[in-house]
């Protein structure tokens, strides 16, 4: 059975959670948005995935920077400030009795339309803001086993088609990539950029280790990743050579280690790419070291 980066173990407590829709709390069975909502009609919206540790959202400011920049790029305004969004999240966590081991999906669409049409001018009212908080942690077996990934034909595109830096609801290319990798019997998809260099995975950022160096893509064709940026900064602050550069699949196949990053799972090792074993098919020393540094960073920012 294949399992992606976001694989988790079911938690019975999620059956009774409350969900925030535009400031009102609803039991999950009654949490609904209009069929005329921009997010449902056309995937017209943005979102953030957040983690809660020690009762606090990790890297909240960085996530809000990306959220508000995305809204500006799509030419709509949130009718809440960062402080007000933080208050809503805190209220929801309190209502659900949540303090740790929590994953949040914060979704913002352009709002409800008067008719199902792509034109933003038929939107009536303000944006729709949905906050879903669940008891959810990465599957510990996956963190030990690592991921097997597969290079797909679906490319990360140029920003004049659909800017890959935006965290929008429109993720069809990533979904198609994920489907192809799953059908091939792998956990995740590795995606190339338009020039044939390694770009990113369908839902995570990709790194390799060659010698004592950590490599990742230039970032030109991938989401502006918060965990990715934190890992790069951890390398720089701990005398680990790190490079954002173009590199090819043949250089991936010859890597000593590989891993992916994302808000949900942090750092997860990659043990196989396109049927080629990476290193010794287990946690390598660099991945272990970076996992430790990242864990310390998360603990620091959530206990400050």
matplotlib code that plots the C-alpha trace (Angstrom):
import matplotlib.pyplot as plt

x = [0.0, 1.4, 1.1, 1.7, 3.5, 0.2, -0.7, -2.0, -3.6, -7.3, -8.3, -11.8, -12.0, -12.3, -15.9, -17.2, -15.1, -16.5, -15.6, -15.4, -17.2, -17.1, -16.9, -19.7, -19.0, -20.7, -20.5, -18.5, -21.7, -23.4, -20.4, -21.3, -20.7, -22.9, -22.8, -22.3, -19.1, -16.1, -14.0, -16.5, -17.4, -13.9, -11.3, -11.0, -9.2, -6.2, -5.3, -2.7, -1.9, -0.9, 0.4, -0.3, 2.3, 2.2, -1.0, 0.5, 0.5, 4.0, 5.4, 2.0, 3.5, 5.2, 1.9, 0.0, 2.5, 1.9, -1.9, -2.3, 0.2, -1.9, -5.1, -3.5, -2.3, -5.8, -7.2, -9.5, -9.2, -9.7, -12.1, -10.1, -6.8, -4.0, -4.9, -8.6, -7.7, -5.5, -8.4, -10.7, -8.1, -7.6, -11.4, -11.8, -9.0, -10.6, -14.0, -12.5, -10.3, -7.2, -3.6, -1.2, -1.0, -3.3, -3.4, -5.4, -6.6, -7.4, -9.2, -10.3, -12.3, -13.3, -16.9, -20.3, -21.3, -24.7, -24.4, -21.8, -19.4, -15.6, -16.0, -15.0, -17.5, -20.4, -19.2, -21.5, -20.3, -17.0, -14.7, -15.6, -13.2, -13.3, -11.0, -10.8, -8.8, -8.3, -6.4, -3.9, -0.3, 2.0, 2.0, 5.1, 5.7, 6.0, 8.6, 10.6, 10.0, 10.4, 8.9, 9.1, 8.7, 8.2, 9.0, 5.8, 5.2, 3.2, 5.5, 5.5, 4.6, 5.7, 4.3, 2.5, 0.3, -0.4, 2.1, 3.4, 4.4, 0.7, -1.0, -4.3, -7.3, -6.6, -4.2, -5.2, -1.7, -0.5, -3.5, -2.8, 0.8, -0.3, -2.6, 0.1, 2.6, 0.0, -1.0, 2.6, 2.7, 4.6, 3.9, 4.5, 5.2, 8.4, 7.8, 10.3, 10.3, 9.8, 13.5, 13.8, 15.4, 14.0, 11.4, 9.3, 7.0, 3.2, 2.6, 6.1, 9.5, 12.4, 16.0, 19.0, 22.3, 25.5, 28.6, 28.2, 26.0, 22.3, 20.7, 17.2, 15.7, 16.0, 12.5, 11.5, 8.8, 7.5, 5.4, 7.1, 7.5, 7.8, 9.3, 11.6, 12.8, 13.3, 15.4, 17.6, 18.1, 18.9, 21.6, 23.1, 23.0, 24.7, 27.6, 25.9, 26.5, 23.1, 22.4, 19.3, 20.2, 19.3, 20.0, 18.9, 17.4, 20.7, 22.1, 19.1, 19.8, 23.4, 22.5, 23.5, 20.3, 17.0, 14.1, 11.0, 9.7, 6.2, 4.3, 2.5, 5.3, 8.4, 11.2, 10.6, 13.3, 13.0, 14.4, 13.6, 13.2, 12.0, 13.0, 16.6, 17.5, 18.7, 21.7, 21.0, 17.2, 16.9, 17.4, 20.9, 23.0, 22.1, 18.4, 18.6, 20.6, 18.2, 15.1, 16.7, 17.4, 14.0, 12.3, 14.3, 13.3, 9.6, 9.9, 11.6, 9.0, 6.0, 7.3, 8.6]
y = [0.0, 3.4, 6.3, 10.0, 12.6, 13.6, 10.0, 10.0, 7.8, 8.3, 9.9, 9.3, 12.7, 14.3, 12.9, 15.7, 18.7, 22.2, 24.0, 27.8, 29.2, 33.0, 33.3, 30.8, 27.4, 24.3, 20.6, 19.0, 17.3, 20.7, 22.6, 23.7, 26.4, 27.5, 25.7, 29.3, 29.8, 30.7, 28.0, 25.3, 26.7, 27.4, 26.7, 30.5, 30.9, 30.4, 28.3, 27.6, 24.4, 25.1, 23.0, 23.6, 22.7, 23.6, 25.5, 27.8, 27.9, 27.4, 30.0, 31.9, 35.2, 33.4, 31.7, 34.9, 36.7, 34.0, 34.1, 37.9, 38.1, 35.4, 37.3, 40.4, 38.6, 37.3, 40.8, 40.3, 41.4, 39.5, 41.3, 40.2, 41.3, 38.9, 39.5, 38.7, 35.5, 34.5, 35.1, 32.9, 30.1, 30.4, 30.3, 27.3, 25.4, 26.2, 25.0, 21.7, 21.3, 21.3, 22.1, 19.8, 17.4, 19.5, 20.3, 23.3, 24.0, 27.7, 28.3, 31.6, 31.8, 35.0, 34.5, 33.6, 34.4, 35.5, 32.9, 30.2, 32.2, 32.8, 36.6, 38.0, 40.8, 38.5, 37.9, 39.2, 40.0, 39.3, 36.3, 32.9, 32.0, 28.4, 27.0, 23.3, 22.1, 18.3, 16.1, 14.9, 13.9, 12.2, 8.5, 7.5, 4.4, 6.7, 8.8, 5.6, 3.9, 7.0, 7.7, 6.2, 8.8, 8.7, 11.3, 12.2, 13.7, 16.6, 19.7, 22.7, 25.5, 29.0, 31.8, 33.4, 30.3, 29.7, 31.0, 27.9, 30.2, 30.8, 28.5, 28.5, 26.1, 25.3, 22.3, 20.2, 19.8, 18.6, 16.3, 14.8, 14.3, 12.5, 10.3, 9.3, 8.5, 6.5, 4.5, 3.6, 2.3, 5.1, 7.4, 10.9, 12.5, 14.3, 17.1, 18.7, 22.3, 23.3, 22.9, 19.4, 20.2, 18.9, 21.4, 20.0, 17.2, 17.3, 18.4, 18.9, 20.3, 18.1, 18.0, 15.8, 15.4, 14.9, 14.7, 17.1, 19.4, 19.9, 20.8, 21.9, 23.6, 27.2, 27.8, 29.4, 26.7, 25.8, 27.1, 29.5, 26.9, 27.9, 24.6, 24.7, 28.2, 27.1, 24.1, 26.3, 28.8, 26.0, 24.8, 28.2, 28.8, 25.5, 25.6, 23.0, 23.9, 24.4, 25.4, 26.4, 25.3, 23.5, 19.8, 16.8, 13.4, 11.6, 13.7, 12.7, 9.0, 9.4, 11.2, 9.8, 11.0, 12.7, 14.1, 16.2, 19.0, 20.3, 21.9, 18.7, 16.2, 18.5, 16.5, 13.0, 10.8, 9.6, 6.1, 5.5, 7.6, 6.0, 2.5, 3.6, 3.2, 6.4, 5.8, 2.9, 3.2, 4.6, 7.8, 9.1, 11.2, 14.5, 13.9, 12.8, 16.0, 18.3, 16.6, 17.3, 20.9, 21.4, 19.9, 22.3, 25.2, 24.3, 23.9, 27.2, 29.3, 27.6, 28.0, 31.6]
z = [0.0, -0.9, 1.5, 0.8, 2.9, 4.5, 5.6, 9.2, 11.8, 12.3, 15.6, 16.9, 18.5, 15.0, 14.8, 17.0, 16.0, 15.5, 12.3, 11.8, 8.8, 8.6, 12.4, 13.2, 14.7, 13.2, 14.0, 11.2, 10.0, 9.5, 8.2, 4.7, 2.1, -0.8, -4.1, -5.5, -3.6, -5.7, -4.2, -5.2, -8.6, -9.8, -7.1, -6.8, -3.5, -1.3, 1.7, 4.4, 6.3, 9.9, 12.8, 16.5, 19.1, 22.7, 22.1, 19.5, 15.7, 14.5, 12.1, 12.1, 10.8, 7.8, 6.9, 7.1, 4.9, 2.2, 2.7, 2.4, -0.5, -2.3, -1.7, -3.1, -6.2, -6.8, -6.3, -3.3, 0.3, 3.4, 5.7, 8.7, 10.1, 11.1, 14.7, 14.1, 12.2, 15.1, 17.5, 15.4, 15.4, 19.2, 19.8, 17.5, 19.3, 22.7, 21.5, 20.4, 23.4, 21.3, 22.5, 20.7, 17.8, 15.7, 12.0, 10.7, 7.2, 6.7, 3.4, 1.9, -1.3, -3.1, -1.8, -3.0, -6.6, -7.9, -10.7, -11.5, -13.7, -13.6, -13.7, -10.3, -10.8, -10.1, -6.6, -3.9, -0.4, 1.2, 1.1, 2.6, 5.4, 6.6, 9.4, 10.0, 13.0, 13.4, 15.8, 13.2, 13.3, 10.8, 10.7, 12.8, 10.5, 7.5, 9.2, 9.8, 6.5, 4.2, 0.9, -2.5, -5.2, -9.0, -11.7, -13.6, -17.0, -15.5, -15.3, -13.0, -15.3, -16.1, -13.9, -16.9, -17.1, -13.4, -10.9, -9.0, -6.1, -5.2, -2.7, -4.5, -4.4, -8.0, -7.7, -10.7, -12.0, -8.6, -8.3, -11.8, -10.8, -7.6, -9.5, -12.0, -9.2, -7.2, -10.3, -10.8, -7.2, -5.5, -2.6, -4.1, -7.5, -8.3, -10.8, -13.2, -14.3, -18.0, -18.7, -17.3, -14.0, -10.7, -9.3, -6.4, -5.4, -5.8, -2.2, -0.7, -1.5, -2.5, -1.3, -2.0, -0.2, -2.2, -0.2, 2.7, 0.7, 0.7, -2.7, -3.5, -6.6, -7.5, -6.2, -9.5, -10.2, -6.7, -3.9, -1.6, 1.1, 4.7, 6.0, 2.9, 3.9, 7.5, 6.5, 4.2, 7.1, 9.5, 7.1, 6.8, 10.5, 11.3, 8.8, 6.4, 2.8, 1.1, -2.5, -4.4, -7.9, -11.0, -10.9, -13.0, -12.3, -12.8, -9.9, -7.8, -8.5, -7.4, -4.2, -0.8, 0.9, -0.1, 1.8, 1.4, 3.6, 4.4, 7.2, 8.2, 8.4, 8.8, 7.2, 5.8, 4.2, 0.6, 0.1, -3.6, -6.7, -10.0, -8.7, -7.8, -4.1, -2.5, -0.2, 2.1, 2.0, 5.5, 7.5, 6.7, 9.0, 7.4, 7.5, 11.1, 11.9, 10.1, 11.7, 15.1, 14.3, 12.9, 16.0, 18.2, 16.0, 16.3, 20.0, 20.3, 18.3, 20.0, 23.6, 23.2]

ax = plt.figure().add_subplot(projection="3d")
ax.plot(x, y, z, "-o")
ax.set_aspect("equal")
plt.show()
